[in-house]
Amino acid sequence: MLSETARDGQRPATFRDVFASGEFRAIYAASTLSWIGDFVARAAITALVYQITHSVAASAAAFAISYAPWLLGGSVLVSLAERYPYRTVMVCCDVARMAIMAAVALPELPLPSVLALLLCSALFSPPFDAARSATLPAVLHGDRYVVGLAVHTATAQPAQVAGYFAGASLAAVNPRLALLINAGTFAASALLVRFGVRLREAALDHDRRSHLLRETVDGFRLVFQTPTLRALVLLVFCGSLFAVVPEGLGAAWAAERATDDARGWAQGMIMAAVPLGSILGALSITRLVPPATRHGLLRPLAIATPLALVPAALDPPVAIVALLAGACGFAMGALVPIANGQFVQALPNEYRARAFGVVQGGLQLLQGGAVLATGALAAQLPLPRVVGAWSLGGVCLMVYLSLTWPAATVFSDAARDAPADAVRPGRPTVTGTPRRPTPRPLPGTMEQ
């Protein structure tokens, strides 16, 4: 049972409060299994494709396919999640991915068929992720949602490391066995969601549906025309432009600063620093900072994200680079749960999946663009100076966003006017225009 102090916002919710929800336990277990299975498969697929082709380019292409859906209309696929119950969307996506990965594991499958099946499997990720993200606020209320989100963030990174290690180990013996294991994790995830999560009505009622493209555009319009949502999304988008740089340039950075025998260790230390800092930041901010004071930390954390990397311009040793990257990851990891909690407060229920899809798609594209841009600059200029200058520009950008930040009353008004989960989702106003009902408590969002 949620403690009264947590309800009153005088202290953060605890992990016990979060895991007291059986629905959250089911979603958390399903997500963890899927993450591990996905990363096991990614490591195995690159090895399998390399075994077939002996081509590094083909192996890299197989890995990159997982990001392709966001370039091929992932936001449109996310709109489908609004049309059906979220539990149904998650189960169907898991079952489809299970069948596809089992097919990929078939022996003697031609490479074009392998790549085509991998792309088909990846296309089910955007609607699944959006449906899961939209379900969490309905499962965890108040500050429990923010803490639950931090738990998810803190689990995803270790799952990635464990999955890569397990996948690489299995790939050395039998890559197809790793793919079958991934299919098994999707099956387990589908069962956990089906029997552990309550069936809720579709967020977008049949009478309010129009065209998928129009509904997708409505999601973008809502996010970028609502002052509170736009401010929060821009803050996270801009932070991602800098937090991803140490990971993307870690190999080159290590090659320049470390000896040959220590290069692998240096690369791992730089690349692992950001996710490790992110874990510590997410857990610290949600467990040690009272909910009532977190919103005031958004802008300082946003500025701290690029600011932490500015000293990289001085070309410090690898250990200092890792510390700077860890500090950047800490600030970003602390920022995301707070911003997400505020985002959910101002988000109409029937737009949740689409709005989360907008954010996920934007993050994928911006992170890839940031790595490509800094990599291209580093090919012409010293890498430390590129990172330092890039981050200094980020500080200026974050200061500008902070100076144009909406007033606190704008956030409170948006949270008050956003529709509650209890409102029947089949009665929204005209598509693309979020309705403004009579103020009421928000059982599915973070409480003020």
HELIX and SHEET records of a PDB file:
HELIX    1   1 GLU A    4  ARG A    7  1                                   4    
HELIX    2   2 PHE A   15  PHE A   19  1                                   5    
HELIX    3   3 GLY A   22  THR A   53  1                                  32    
HELIX    4   4 VAL A   56  ALA A   64  1                                   9    
HELIX    5   5 ILE A   65  TRP A   70  5                                   6    
HELIX    6   6 GLY A   74  ARG A   83  1                                  10    
HELIX    7   7 TYR A   86  VAL A  104  1                                  19    
HELIX    8   8 LEU A  111  LEU A  123  1                                  13    
HELIX    9   9 SER A  125  VAL A  139  1                                  15    
HELIX   10  10 ASP A  143  VAL A  173  1                                  31    
HELIX   11  11 PRO A  175  GLY A  196  1                                  22    
HELIX   12  12 HIS A  206  ARG A  208  5                                   3    
HELIX   13  13 LEU A  212  GLN A  225  1                                  14    
HELIX   14  14 PRO A  227  ALA A  243  1                                  17    
HELIX   15  15 VAL A  245  GLY A  248  1                                   4    
HELIX   16  16 GLY A  250  ARG A  257  1                                   8    
HELIX   17  17 ASP A  260  ALA A  262  5                                   3    
HELIX   18  18 ARG A  263  LEU A  288  1                                  26    
HELIX   19  19 PRO A  291  ARG A  294  1                                   4    
HELIX   20  20 HIS A  295  LEU A  297  5                                   3    
HELIX   21  21 LEU A  298  LEU A  307  1                                  10    
HELIX   22  22 VAL A  310  LEU A  314  5                                   5    
HELIX   23  23 VAL A  318  GLN A  345  1                                  28    
HELIX   24  24 ASN A  349  TYR A  351  5                                   3    
HELIX   25  25 ARG A  352  ALA A  378  1                                  27    
HELIX   26  26 LEU A  383  LEU A  403  1                                  21    
HELIX   27  27 ALA A  408  ASP A  417  1                                  10    
END                                                                             
